[in-house]
Amino acid sequence: MFQLVLSQWQTQRSRWLAPALLWLAIVLLVVIVGLPVLAILLYALFPHINEWSLAEPFSALLPTLADGQLLSATVNSLRLSAAVTLLSCLLALPLAYQRNRMSDRSGRWWDALLMVPFLIPPYIGSMAWMQLLQVKGFSEQLLGFNLAPYLYSFPGIVSVMALHLFPMIYFAASNALRVVGHRYGDVARVFGAQPWQIFSCIYLPLVLPSLVSSCLIVFILSIEEFGTPEILGNRFGFHVIVTAIHDKFSDWPIDLPGASVLSLILIIIALAAYLLQRHISERFSANLDQQVVNPPPLRRSLLARTLTQLLFAMVAMLAVVLPLLSICLSALMNTLSGGLHWRNLSLQPLLRLFDGDGDAWAAMSTSLSLALMAACCTVLIALLVAFAVVRLRARATVLLDFLSILPNAIPGMAIAVGLILTWNQRFWPLTPYNTSLILLLAYVCLMLPYPIRMLSAALCQLPRSLDDAAYISGASELTVICRILAPLLAPVALAAGFIVFAISTRELVSSIMLAPPGVETVATYVFHQFDQGSINAGMAMSLVTILVSGSIIVCGQRLQGRVRP
Amino acid sequence: MKKLFAALTVGMVLATPAFATDHLVVYSAGPKPLSSGLAKAFEAKTGIKVDLFEATAGKIMARYEAEKANPQVDVIISAAWADAISLDQAGELLPYHSANAANVPAALQTPNYVAQGAAALAIAYNPKSGLPAPTRWSDLTQPTYKDQVTMPDPAKSGSSLTLVQGLVAKDETAAWKLFEGLAANQTLVPGPNNAAMNPVLQGAKGVVFGAVDYLVIGAKAKGESIEVVYPKDGTVLAPRPMMIIKTSQHQEAAKQFIDFALSEEGQKRVADEFILPARTDIQAKRPGWNDLSIIDFNEAAAAASAAATKAKFAAIMMK
């Protein structure tokens, strides 16, 4: 692999920047992602590696894998993730297609709204659905019916997770469709193609690499998701690998090597999914010449426009309004047992957040600034990695590419253990461990897959001829990257940055393990409130965070509207 | 932003061992007001800075395990007595007997660790549910309570495991018959303690089998409609062990911290959270040592067979 890099460097001696960037990308990914993952691998094989001892090698493997329930948990994990990915696609594709046919102004509003599911932590979302639909839940108190049997079932858990994750596919697909533009469709229409034909024979293959790549994220996110299976799945005995891993962390006796072994299964599943995605992407790698960056607006009938808006409104109702409403009501209830009565509703829980010791403010500003830094860092690193993977095509990039998906495949708890094993060592002259920097490192590690996936997919769509034209015209590599590729990727980079920001503001599992003493993030604050039985305070904090980070994103998107070419 | 960055950089430099100042690192399981209040009061009294990490017992032990190459923690306060048993068996605890532990019952202290306080496992029911108040554990197997009972999962809640172990130790046949009855009554085992109690507060279910009593009393104090019942056939204590880790670099400070936690002031803070103070001479703000009929059992022996107990319980409940 190194020879290849070297030979590439020799053939392109005048282009020194590309190999330098490749090396930088490799070093960054290995340090941020590779080391903690390696630590987990070693822990699975050597259960005493935490004490720097290689004693009893492989002793954790067999007992863990011999667990009778493991097979059914694995099957459940695969079944759940496949169903969630499929349903997310079904939700996201029509929306993404319609998004590119509506005016940019209303489109940006819907984009902002569909960003909200990223802001809602999965466990809060599941609790919100539970409070809404359970026996004597909000729907029964207000409208007289409950959907408990549906909620606590496989279709129920799939719906909740898909409603939460489909924006990931929506944003990727709508960005990809935007790059494709309408011209191909228009040509087909002139030749008499039906709308369905146009969609399935023209647009779908063109956006397939983006689509498959975002499906991979959704698949792996659902395999890794803990909150919803824990809260809803436990109700009907539905166990997945991640809940099995968390059981090994949750109470006495904890079993870290066992958890690492189970993480290996997730890594293997992720590897298989990744190879499948690569295979599909390569077959459909699209080469779009003459891109229209600014498509002319479509003329559409009033009916079509209304139907589009209705479709968006319906999905937003399910994915955004209902969960938020439920969170809001829970935040306003003085007591859980008091139910929905005017006497039981007040602004007290919300107001109480901001008087007293100021812990809530501190937690929020910690989370917001960490999330902002994580967004900037991940997008920059992702640009680098995407460039290296897509444009340099060295053999090493396959490793780079796979490394970049791993953090999503491994549960946050295991990553946290990996980070502690890596950074809490005496041989480091300087370590981020026990400072807030470890949280930043954890967020960057956990969030890197999103921008990397999104940016490499977008970069795949930009034709190489663009670079070549620039090189022939005498542009240096720096010019190509800064003046040609970067502006074209800017909207995707911003969108990816928002997603990272949103998800980082609420990251729970690694925060709770890694937070240095005395530092609280929003999620750990909420967690401690729940732990003390103050559901309303926890929900109030979640609500405020969703609103604050949501408005930051809206501001960012307005900015994006202005910088768009 | 800039300020935070500066703080982070400074923090990073300060955190490296060469700069470490004299302070005490404490990992504590909830409730948060108790541990942070205790740490602040200790700082004020002794001038020793306390770095407090708060999480669930499981997360604390996970962090402790992962940190073994370069141990950070001096004192651990867990919510699971079994944590202390296993660390003690591994020889990782520093022996210490605090002078303040004189009034702590013998069952709640060993040469190497001592209880801060204890929770009792009880039945909690929502009076609004219209169900009759239960008086015994076995009441909840009656048809009246069908589909109305929840129970914390012994695989996710140390206290629930303690209850199962206690009941099994008391009368093995009766205990497993009881759990079979609960399973037949469609008892819901949804997860940790909160997951079992919330549906009861929200009215979706009516009764918790094996609720952590101080959480119930605390909820009631906040105005929730919930009552705690200590079953006549005896309840099980889940003590919170405090221990000093052998690798501690601040053993004197750690000992002072244990002394403080067992002092009158420290114990009153325990009582304020509705937890049963370890010292029998401190007034509890809830049914105290004399009001509870406690099932005594050998926790170390029970811990040895914990995996089998959990597996058998899961098998019965999954049926």
Interface residues (C-beta under 8 A of the other chain):
Chain A: N50 E51 W52 Q131 Q134 V135 K136 G137 A148 E230 I231 N234 R235 G237 D247 F249 S250 D251 W252 P253 I254 L256 N334 T335 L336 S337 G338 G339 S365 T366 S369 L372 M373 M413 A416 V417 I420 L421 N424 Q425 R426 P429 L430 T431 P432 Y433 N434 T435 S436 L437 L440 I512 M513 A515 P516 P517 G518 H528 F530 D531 Q532 G533 S534 I535
Chain B: M1 L4 F5 A7 L8 G11 M12 V13 L14 A15 T16 P17 V25 V26 G30 P31 K32 P33 D51 L52 F53 E54 A55 T56 A57 G58 K59 M61 A62 R63 E65 A66 E67 K68 A69 N70 Q72 A80 A82 D83 S86 N126 K128 D153 A155 K156 S157 G158 L161 L188 V189 P190 G191 P192 N194 A195 M197 N198 P199 L201 Q202 G203 A204 K205 L215 G218 A219 K222 G223 E224 S225 I226 A306 M318
